[in-house]
Amino acid sequence: MTLTIAIDGPAASGKGTLARKLAAHYHLAHLDTGLTYRAVAKALLDASQPLDDEDLAVSAAKGIRLETLDRAALATHEIGEAASRVAVLPAVRLALVEKQRDFARQPQGAILDGRDIGTVVLPDAPVKLYVTATPQVRAQRRFDEILARGGAVVYDDILADIRTRDARDMARSDSPLKPAQDAYLLDTSEMTIEAAFAAARAVIDIAIHDCKQD
Ligand code: DC
């Protein structure tokens, strides 16, 4: 059977970690669609081009190859912020969504995570999760991660960044971040990653069971 799983949620909600764990557990290909927006942003930043130049952004988007997306090279805060800016451009979204849908067409199925997977990219996905947590909890997790890597950062700055990013991702007119009507809401504010993983597996296992009954 084909198992397509759409995972959405705001920045630092834990959706990426969850998606990777689920992909390993169910042996599914996984695409972090945030990397596609980050790659477009990085191409513009590297070329010192403005982030709102739609033509340049679209040609960068068309040139992206999913196989070569380098998570480590795209992980910086600056690129994440820039990605959220290029993500408001409808023509960029159109180009990237086409690649994301191509990726999802795998015989076994796939897991895609992002902001608009359940609403726009894969509206027919049989499993949709919307992973969230309060801005304070997300800021604390980011803060702890950076500290653990030996970085220095101010918690209030991270919280402010998270609020700005949420506002931009939720307020844009094209494909804003919001749960699909049929998404399962997973609020991880008071959950460990293991608990979130177990909750997600329970939802997916029911969907697999239902599919086998049909
Ligand atoms: O998940 P992330 O932090 O890597 O995403 C970076 C930005 O990319 C995010 O702020 C908005 C944009 N994005 C999007 O608009 N749609 C997606 N499906 C994934 C990411």
Boltz pocket constraint, residues with backbone or C-beta under 6 A from the ligand:
constraints:
  - pocket:
      binder: B
      contacts: [[A, 11], [A, 33], [A, 34], [A, 35], [A, 37], [A, 38], [A, 79], [A, 80], [A, 83], [A, 84], [A, 87], [A, 113], [A, 114], [A, 115], [A, 116], [A, 117], [A, 165], [A, 169], [A, 175]]
      max_distance: 6.0
